[in-house]
């Protein structure tokens, strides 16, 4: 049983009131989830090449970074 259903069952004549903060917070979260679901793809960002003196192959930077927001 959810919190809302428990209150509705205990007090059927009550009116639910929402404040602006939680309305905007929930809207922002919904929009973020929708965008992440709709634009489900990886973004490749090339890294700048920086010359490194006396660096091993393990110490050098990769050609690009993969950013995955999931």
N, C-alpha and C positions, 0 to 999 in steps of 0.2 A: 504494500500500500504506500503510495507516495504521500509526501507531506501535505500537498494541496488537497488530496482526496480525504485524508484524515481530518483536516480542518473542516472541509465541506460536509463531511458526515457528522462531525460533532456540532457544528454551527452552520446549518444550511442557509441562514439568512444573511451571512456575512458577505461583504463585497471585497474583492481582492484589489489592492492598490499597489501600483508599481512606481518606483521613483525614477527620476531621469538618469541617475548614474547607472543603475542596473539595466535599464532599457537600452542605453547606449553601449554598455559593456556587452550585453547579449547580441545586439545588432552587429557590433564590430567583430565578435567571435564568429557569428554566422557568416558574415561577409568573408572573413579570412578563410574559414573552412570551405566555402563555396569556391573561392578563387583557387585555393590549393587543389581542390578536386577537379575543377575545370581545366586548369593549366598545369596538369600533372606532367612535368617534364624537368629534365636536368638543365642547368645553366652552366655553360663552360666559360670561364673567365681566364684569359691568357695572363700569365704572370710576366712581369718585366724581366728581361735577361740581365743579370748582374754578374759581371766578370769576377771570379773568385780565384785568387792566387793560392797555389799550393792546396787546393781542395781535392778531396777524394771524390770518386763518383757517388758515393753514398751521401756526401755532404752537399751536393749540388741540388738546385731546385728543379722541380719537374716543369714540363712545358706549360701545363695549365692546371688549374684547380677545378674540381667538380664540386658544385654546391647543390645539395639536395635538401630541400626543406620538407622533410617528412619524418 
